[in-house]
Amino acid sequence: MMKVLRLLPNGISLLRILAVPLTVYLLLSQEIATAFWVIIVAGVSDGLDGYLAKRLNAVTRIGTYLDPLADKTMLIAVCLCLAHLGFLPCWIIALAILRDLLILGGVLLSNILELELNVDPILISKLNTVLQIFMVSFALGHEALGWDLLQAVSALVYLVAFTTVVSGTLYLARWTGTLTSGGNQASGVNIK
């Protein structure tokens, strides 16, 4: 029984990944309210899988990849749909994806050059993710539930832009330091 329970956190992460195509379908079919609630359930399950992994002593290597993969695929897919539907400006989505590609490129380059990277995220990157989640949630809440959140969404777009640029710049500065020091300087990398 305990072995089965230890699989639960990764199973929840896999379900979140499987929820991405459903969410995209719902958004593109203009089933915005249903998509909103699927995303809310996915968000709650994100906290649940992390809690269970720690509580059940079931933290696994695959889980350390599945959890952020589930988060990032859902966030990117929903953002692209919201931009396509005109609920969010395309430029903010392009900026966020560009930053993620920069981070991914830095990780790949460090692997090619065999440089050691510390994978701890920087604080502003975590803030950026939280702001992106609020931006998406507020945009969906405005469109799906009729909540008057347009001004909040606009403010969040600019806060996300600011934290995206700052976090991308800080990662770039860290990697430049790592490259020039031959990999001896610690740097943070996380696409979350």
Backbone hydrogen bonds, N-H to C=O, Kabsch-Sander energy under -0.5 kcal/mol:
donor,donor_aa,acceptor,acceptor_aa,energy
5,L,1,M,-2.3
6,R,2,M,-2.1
7,L,3,K,-0.7
7,L,4,V,-1.1
8,L,4,V,-0.6
8,L,5,L,-1.1
11,G,7,L,-2.2
12,I,8,L,-2.5
13,S,9,P,-2.0
14,L,10,N,-2.4
15,L,11,G,-2.2
16,R,12,I,-2.0
17,I,13,S,-1.9
18,L,14,L,-2.4
19,A,15,L,-1.4
20,V,16,R,-0.5
20,V,17,I,-1.1
22,L,18,L,-0.8
23,T,19,A,-2.6
24,V,20,V,-2.6
25,Y,21,P,-2.7
26,L,22,L,-2.6
27,L,23,T,-2.7
28,L,24,V,-2.8
29,S,25,Y,-1.6
30,Q,27,L,-1.7
31,E,26,L,-3.0
32,I,30,Q,-1.1
35,A,31,E,-2.4
36,F,32,I,-2.7
37,W,33,A,-1.9
38,V,34,T,-2.1
39,I,35,A,-2.5
40,I,36,F,-2.1
41,V,37,W,-2.4
42,A,38,V,-2.4
43,G,39,I,-2.5
44,V,40,I,-2.4
45,S,41,V,-2.6
46,D,42,A,-1.4
47,G,43,G,-1.3
48,L,44,V,-2.0
49,D,45,S,-2.7
50,G,46,D,-1.4
51,Y,47,G,-2.2
52,L,48,L,-2.9
53,A,49,D,-2.3
54,K,50,G,-1.9
55,R,51,Y,-3.1
56,L,52,L,-3.0
57,N,54,K,-0.9
58,A,53,A,-3.2
59,V,53,A,-0.5
64,T,60,T,-1.6
65,Y,61,R,-0.7
65,Y,62,I,-0.9
66,L,62,I,-3.1
67,D,63,G,-2.2
69,L,65,Y,-1.8
70,A,66,L,-2.9
71,D,67,D,-2.3
72,K,68,P,-2.9
73,T,69,L,-2.6
74,M,70,A,-2.0
75,L,71,D,-2.5
76,I,72,K,-2.8
77,A,73,T,-2.4
78,V,74,M,-2.7
79,C,75,L,-2.4
80,L,76,I,-2.7
81,C,77,A,-2.1
82,L,78,V,-2.8
83,A,79,C,-2.3
84,H,80,L,-2.5
85,L,81,C,-2.5
86,G,83,A,-1.0
87,F,82,L,-2.6
88,L,82,L,-1.3
92,I,89,P,-0.7
93,I,89,P,-1.1
94,A,90,C,-2.6
95,L,91,W,-2.3
96,A,92,I,-2.2
97,I,93,I,-2.5
98,L,94,A,-2.5
99,R,95,L,-2.2
100,D,96,A,-2.2
101,L,97,I,-2.5
102,L,98,L,-2.2
103,I,99,R,-2.4
104,L,100,D,-2.8
105,G,101,L,-2.9
106,G,102,L,-2.2
107,V,103,I,-2.2
108,L,104,L,-2.6
109,L,105,G,-2.9
110,S,106,G,-2.3
111,N,107,V,-2.0
112,I,108,L,-2.5
113,L,109,L,-2.8
114,E,111,N,-0.7
115,L,110,S,-3.2
118,N,187,S,-1.1
119,V,117,L,-0.5
125,S,122,I,-0.9
126,K,122,I,-1.5
127,L,123,L,-2.3
128,N,124,I,-2.3
129,T,125,S,-2.0
130,V,126,K,-2.2
131,L,127,L,-2.7
132,Q,128,N,-2.5
133,I,129,T,-2.3
134,F,130,V,-2.3
135,M,131,L,-2.8
136,V,132,Q,-2.6
137,S,133,I,-2.7
138,F,134,F,-3.1
139,A,135,M,-2.3
140,L,136,V,-2.6
141,G,137,S,-2.9
142,H,138,F,-2.6
143,E,139,A,-2.2
144,A,140,L,-3.7
145,L,140,L,-0.5
145,L,141,G,-1.5
146,G,142,H,-0.7
147,W,141,G,-1.6
149,L,147,W,-1.7
153,V,149,L,-2.8
154,S,150,L,-2.3
155,A,151,Q,-2.3
156,L,152,A,-2.6
157,V,153,V,-2.3
158,Y,154,S,-1.5
159,L,155,A,-2.1
160,V,156,L,-3.0
161,A,157,V,-2.2
162,F,158,Y,-2.3
163,T,159,L,-2.7
164,T,160,V,-2.3
165,V,161,A,-2.4
166,V,162,F,-2.6
167,S,163,T,-2.4
168,G,164,T,-2.3
169,T,165,V,-2.4
170,L,166,V,-2.5
171,Y,167,S,-2.5
172,L,168,G,-2.2
173,A,169,T,-2.5
174,R,170,L,-2.4
175,W,171,Y,-2.6
176,T,172,L,-2.4
177,G,173,A,-2.1
178,T,174,R,-2.3
179,L,175,W,-3.1
180,T,176,T,-2.4
181,S,177,G,-1.5
182,G,179,L,-0.9
183,G,178,T,-3.2
184,N,181,S,-0.5
189,V,118,N,-0.6
